[in-house]
């Protein structure tokens, strides 16, 4: 079983070898493939949803006779966001042929449990199919799931027939949908497959160039921290910027408190520095506790990004944190090589969660 470009849920720490770009990307190096649930009937787990968006609550009984695609996602996960254009396209193309798509939103960070945040993301990304809120991970556990994104293809009898973890293999996934619909309806499905061209953060990653792993800033899963003295857990600390960073090392500068999930800036002028190798750099950020927007400026190797800026920055590297979400800060047009990324916050209170790359 190949797991390509996804995030695996872990309880306390990210294994250093987890790099979200290759077939073993989301598993510890010595881990076995995740257990398959093909042949089981886990749709009863939908009863554990804490709420629904775009639909009244759905049950396994109501879905009997329908082909169902269950997509586990969370809105700050870049791997999930890059898969969404395909999920939307399949939902639109096959809705009149008996396919029901259900997005199961299982949060990784606490802010993803908040209904207004999820509603805003659903609207932003144009999702019209049903979304089950899985804030207590009850549906996740019913499916014995371990990954974002994870796709389960369920036949008209409620049995899981196929499963896929992570990005990629979209043509094969659509053929599975066609096969299950043909089996359920005794109708020939069109052989064509959808063609998707994701934009912004949803654009396909340059997998061959990603040499940097998902990196958490909260101390519970932090790795490769380079500021002198290490992380002081849960206490205010004046950090100094690291010097001579090696690839994938990072650090803080300024007065921060690093909690289990998040680092919070206590004074203006704080920085995060990361030496990375990828086309795109994303950072999950949140505004201050009272919702005040946070201004920032990004540099690459000490210079304004120019045409290499992301969708959430301008050519001078300026941007504003207004919501809790993923921000694309760098999208390189130049040849990809190692760079030192720096983000400096002009206001206190920002919340920083994790880096991802594309």
C-alpha positions as CSV (number, residue, x, y, z in Angstrom):
1,X,0.0,0.0,0.0
2,X,1.5,3.3,-1.0
3,X,1.0,6.4,1.1
4,X,1.8,9.5,-0.8
5,X,2.1,13.0,0.6
6,X,-0.2,13.0,3.7
7,X,0.0,13.6,7.4
8,X,-0.2,10.9,10.0
9,X,-1.8,11.5,13.3
10,X,0.6,10.9,16.2
11,X,0.0,11.4,19.9
12,X,3.2,13.0,21.2
13,X,6.0,13.4,18.6
14,X,6.7,13.4,14.9
15,X,9.3,10.9,13.9
16,X,12.2,12.7,12.3
17,X,12.0,10.5,9.3
18,X,8.5,11.6,8.4
19,X,8.7,13.6,5.3
20,X,5.6,14.3,3.3
21,X,6.8,13.6,-0.2
22,X,7.5,10.0,-0.9
23,X,5.8,6.5,-0.5
24,X,6.9,6.2,3.1
25,X,6.3,9.9,3.8
26,X,3.7,9.6,6.5
27,X,4.9,6.6,8.4
28,X,7.8,6.0,10.7
29,X,10.6,4.3,8.8
30,X,10.1,1.0,10.6
31,X,6.3,1.0,10.6
32,X,4.2,-1.4,8.7
33,X,1.4,-0.4,6.3
34,X,-1.8,0.7,8.2
35,X,-4.4,-2.0,8.7
36,X,-6.9,-2.2,5.9
37,X,-10.6,-2.0,6.7
38,X,-11.7,-3.2,3.2
39,X,-14.7,-5.4,3.7
40,X,-15.9,-3.7,6.9
41,X,-18.9,-1.5,7.4
42,X,-17.8,1.6,9.4
43,X,-20.5,4.0,8.3
44,X,-22.3,3.5,11.6
45,X,-19.5,5.8,13.0
46,X,-21.3,8.8,11.4
47,X,-23.5,8.8,14.5
48,X,-20.5,10.2,16.3
49,X,-20.5,13.4,14.3
50,X,-20.6,16.6,16.5
51,X,-22.4,18.5,13.8
52,X,-23.0,18.8,10.0
53,X,-22.5,21.4,7.4
54,X,-24.4,21.4,4.0
55,X,-26.6,18.6,5.2
56,X,-28.8,17.2,7.8
57,X,-27.2,14.3,9.7
58,X,-26.7,11.2,7.5
59,X,-26.8,7.6,8.8
60,X,-25.6,4.3,7.4
61,X,-29.2,3.3,6.9
62,X,-30.0,6.3,4.8
63,X,-26.9,5.7,2.7
64,X,-27.8,2.1,1.9
65,X,-28.0,1.7,-1.9
66,X,-25.6,4.6,-2.5
67,X,-22.0,4.6,-3.4
68,X,-20.2,6.7,-0.8
69,X,-16.8,8.4,-0.8
70,X,-15.6,9.4,2.7
71,X,-12.8,12.0,2.7
72,X,-11.1,12.6,6.0
73,X,-9.6,16.1,6.0
74,X,-8.8,19.1,8.2
75,X,-8.8,22.6,6.8
76,X,-5.2,23.6,7.8
77,X,-3.7,20.5,6.2
78,X,-2.0,21.4,2.9
79,X,-2.2,17.8,1.7
80,X,-6.0,17.8,2.2
81,X,-6.4,21.2,0.5
82,X,-4.5,20.0,-2.6
83,X,-6.9,16.9,-2.8
84,X,-10.1,19.0,-2.5
85,X,-10.4,20.0,-6.1
86,X,-10.6,16.4,-7.1
87,X,-13.2,15.6,-4.4
88,X,-15.3,18.5,-5.5
89,X,-15.1,17.5,-9.2
90,X,-16.1,13.9,-8.4
91,X,-19.0,15.1,-6.2
92,X,-20.3,17.3,-9.1
93,X,-19.8,14.8,-11.9
94,X,-21.4,11.7,-10.2
95,X,-24.0,13.2,-7.9
96,X,-26.8,12.2,-10.4
97,X,-25.3,8.7,-10.8
98,X,-25.7,7.7,-7.1
99,X,-22.5,8.9,-5.5
100,X,-22.6,10.6,-2.1
101,X,-19.4,12.4,-1.0
102,X,-19.0,13.0,2.7
103,X,-16.2,15.1,4.0
104,X,-15.3,14.1,7.5
105,X,-13.6,17.1,9.2
106,X,-11.4,15.6,11.9
107,X,-9.3,18.4,13.5
108,X,-5.6,18.3,14.3
109,X,-5.4,21.6,16.1
110,X,-7.8,22.9,18.7
111,X,-8.9,25.9,16.6
112,X,-10.1,23.5,13.9
113,X,-12.8,22.3,16.4
114,X,-14.5,25.6,16.2
115,X,-17.6,25.6,14.0
116,X,-17.2,29.1,12.6
117,X,-13.7,28.4,11.5
118,X,-14.7,25.2,9.6
119,X,-17.7,27.0,8.1
120,X,-15.5,29.7,6.8
121,X,-13.1,27.2,5.2
122,X,-16.0,25.2,3.6
123,X,-17.3,28.4,2.0
124,X,-13.8,29.6,1.0
125,X,-13.0,26.3,-0.8
126,X,-16.4,26.0,-2.5
127,X,-17.4,22.7,-0.8
128,X,-21.1,22.0,-1.3
129,X,-21.2,18.3,-0.4
130,X,-22.0,17.2,3.2
131,X,-19.4,17.8,5.9
132,X,-19.5,15.7,9.1
133,X,-17.8,17.5,12.0
134,X,-15.7,14.9,13.9
135,X,-14.4,17.0,16.7
136,X,-14.2,14.1,19.1
137,X,-12.5,11.8,16.5
138,X,-15.4,9.3,16.9
139,X,-15.7,8.7,13.1
140,X,-11.9,8.6,12.7
141,X,-11.8,5.8,15.3
142,X,-14.7,3.9,13.7
143,X,-12.7,3.8,10.5
144,X,-9.5,3.0,12.3
145,X,-8.0,5.9,10.3
146,X,-4.5,7.3,10.7
147,X,-4.1,9.8,7.9
148,X,-5.1,13.2,6.5
149,X,-6.3,13.0,3.8
150,X,-7.7,9.5,3.7
151,X,-10.3,8.3,1.1
152,X,-12.6,5.3,1.7
153,X,-14.7,4.0,-1.3
154,X,-17.9,2.3,0.0
155,X,-20.3,0.2,-2.1
156,X,-24.1,0.2,-2.2
157,X,-24.1,-2.4,0.6
158,X,-22.1,-0.2,3.0
159,X,-18.9,-2.1,2.7
160,X,-15.5,-0.5,2.2
161,X,-14.2,-1.8,-1.1
162,X,-11.1,0.4,-1.7
163,X,-9.1,2.9,0.3
164,X,-6.4,5.4,-0.5
165,X,-4.2,7.5,1.9
166,X,-2.6,10.8,0.9
167,X,-2.5,12.7,-2.3
168,X,-2.1,11.3,-5.8
169,X,-3.5,8.3,-7.7
170,X,-6.6,10.4,-8.6
171,X,-7.2,8.5,-11.9
172,X,-7.3,5.2,-10.1
173,X,-9.6,6.6,-7.4
174,X,-12.1,7.9,-10.0
175,X,-12.1,4.5,-11.8
176,X,-13.0,2.9,-8.4
177,X,-15.9,5.3,-8.2
178,X,-17.0,4.4,-11.7
179,X,-16.7,0.6,-11.0
180,X,-18.8,0.9,-7.8
181,X,-21.5,3.0,-9.5
182,X,-21.6,0.6,-12.5
183,X,-22.0,-2.3,-10.1
184,X,-24.7,-0.6,-8.1
185,X,-26.7,0.8,-11.0
186,X,-25.9,-1.7,-13.7
187,X,-25.2,1.3,-15.9
188,X,-22.1,1.9,-18.0
189,X,-20.0,4.8,-16.6
190,X,-18.3,7.2,-19.0
191,X,-14.7,6.2,-19.3
192,X,-13.5,9.8,-19.1
193,X,-11.9,11.2,-16.0
194,X,-11.9,14.7,-14.6
195,X,-9.1,17.1,-15.3
196,X,-8.2,19.4,-12.4
197,X,-6.0,22.4,-12.3
198,X,-5.8,23.5,-8.7
199,X,-5.0,27.2,-8.0
200,X,-3.2,29.0,-5.1
201,X,-2.6,26.7,-2.2
202,X,-4.6,23.9,-4.0
203,X,-2.1,23.7,-6.9
204,X,-0.3,20.4,-7.1
205,X,3.0,20.2,-5.3
206,X,6.4,19.9,-7.0
207,X,7.1,16.5,-5.2
208,X,10.5,16.0,-6.8
209,X,11.8,19.2,-5.1
210,X,10.4,18.8,-1.6
211,X,13.3,18.1,0.8
212,X,11.8,19.7,3.9
213,X,9.3,17.9,6.2
214,X,6.2,19.1,8.0
215,X,7.6,20.8,11.0
216,X,5.7,21.6,14.2
217,X,6.4,24.6,16.4
218,X,4.6,23.6,19.5
219,X,7.0,21.7,21.8
220,X,5.1,18.4,21.9
221,X,6.1,17.7,18.3
222,X,8.9,20.1,17.7
223,X,12.1,18.8,16.1
224,X,15.3,20.3,14.6
225,X,15.1,23.5,16.8
226,X,18.2,25.6,16.4
227,X,18.0,28.6,18.7
228,X,20.6,28.6,21.5
229,X,19.4,26.9,24.7
230,X,16.6,24.9,23.1
231,X,12.8,25.3,23.8
232,X,11.6,26.4,27.2
233,X,8.3,24.5,27.5
234,X,5.3,26.6,28.4
235,X,7.2,29.6,29.8
236,X,8.1,33.0,28.4
237,X,11.6,33.0,26.9
238,X,13.6,35.6,25.0
239,X,15.0,33.6,22.1
240,X,18.0,34.5,19.9
241,X,18.0,33.8,16.2
242,X,20.1,30.8,15.3
243,X,23.2,31.2,13.1
244,X,24.4,28.9,10.3
245,X,21.2,26.8,10.1
246,X,21.5,23.4,8.5
247,X,18.8,22.3,6.1
248,X,15.5,21.9,7.9
249,X,16.7,23.5,11.1
250,X,14.6,26.4,12.4
251,X,14.5,28.8,15.4
252,X,12.8,31.7,17.1
253,X,13.9,35.2,17.8
254,X,12.2,37.5,20.3
255,X,9.9,36.9,23.3
256,X,7.8,33.8,22.9
257,X,5.9,31.2,24.9
258,X,6.1,27.7,23.3
259,X,3.1,25.6,24.3
260,X,2.4,22.0,23.3
261,X,0.6,22.8,20.1
262,X,1.5,26.4,19.4
263,X,4.1,29.2,20.0
264,X,2.7,32.6,21.0
265,X,4.6,35.9,20.4
266,X,4.7,38.2,23.5
267,X,6.3,41.3,21.9
268,X,6.5,43.0,18.6
269,X,9.4,42.2,16.3
270,X,9.5,38.4,17.0
271,X,10.8,36.2,14.2
272,X,10.7,32.6,13.0
273,X,13.6,31.4,10.8
274,X,13.7,28.2,8.7
275,X,16.3,26.8,6.2
276,X,14.2,24.9,3.7
277,X,14.2,23.3,0.3
278,X,10.9,23.3,-1.6
279,X,8.9,25.3,-4.2
280,X,6.3,26.4,-1.7
281,X,6.4,27.2,2.0
282,X,3.3,27.4,4.1
283,X,2.8,28.3,7.8
284,X,-0.3,27.6,9.9
285,X,-0.9,30.8,11.9
286,X,-3.6,32.4,14.0
287,X,-4.3,36.0,15.0
288,X,-4.1,37.2,18.6
289,X,-6.4,35.8,21.3
290,X,-8.7,38.8,21.0
291,X,-8.8,38.6,17.1
292,X,-6.5,41.5,16.4
293,X,-4.9,41.2,13.0
294,X,-1.1,40.7,13.0
295,X,1.1,42.3,10.4
296,X,4.2,40.5,9.2
297,X,7.0,40.7,6.6
298,X,8.7,37.7,4.9
299,X,12.2,37.6,3.5
300,X,14.1,34.9,1.6
301,X,17.8,34.9,2.2
302,X,17.4,38.4,3.7
303,X,15.7,39.8,0.6
304,X,12.1,40.6,-0.3
305,X,10.6,37.6,-2.2
306,X,9.6,39.5,-5.3
307,X,8.0,37.2,-7.8
308,X,8.6,34.3,-5.4
309,X,5.9,35.5,-3.0
310,X,3.0,33.3,-2.0
311,X,-0.7,34.0,-2.3
312,X,-0.7,35.5,1.3
313,X,2.2,37.9,0.7
314,X,3.0,40.6,-1.7
315,X,6.3,41.1,-3.6
316,X,7.7,43.0,-0.7
317,X,6.9,40.1,1.6
318,X,4.1,42.0,3.5
319,X,1.0,40.2,4.8
320,X,-1.5,40.1,7.6
321,X,-2.7,37.2,9.8
322,X,-6.5,37.6,10.2
323,X,-7.7,34.0,10.8
324,X,-6.5,30.7,12.1
325,X,-5.5,28.9,8.9
326,X,-2.7,27.9,6.6
327,X,-0.9,30.8,4.9
328,X,1.1,30.3,1.7
329,X,4.2,32.6,2.1
330,X,6.5,31.4,-0.6
331,X,5.9,30.1,-4.1
332,X,9.2,30.1,-6.0
333,X,9.4,30.8,-9.7
334,X,13.2,30.5,-9.7
335,X,15.2,27.3,-9.7
336,X,14.7,25.4,-6.4
337,X,17.5,25.3,-3.9
338,X,18.1,25.7,-0.2
339,X,17.0,29.1,1.2
340,X,16.7,30.8,4.6
341,X,13.1,31.9,5.2
342,X,12.4,34.6,7.8
343,X,9.0,35.9,9.0
344,X,9.0,39.0,11.3
345,X,5.8,40.0,13.1
346,X,5.2,43.7,13.6
347,X,2.6,43.1,16.2
348,X,2.5,40.8,19.3
349,X,0.1,38.0,19.8
350,X,0.5,35.8,16.7
351,X,0.0,32.1,17.1
352,X,2.3,29.8,15.1
353,X,1.6,26.1,14.7
354,X,3.4,24.3,11.8
355,X,5.3,24.5,8.5
356,X,4.4,22.5,5.5
357,X,5.9,22.5,2.0
358,X,4.9,21.9,-1.6
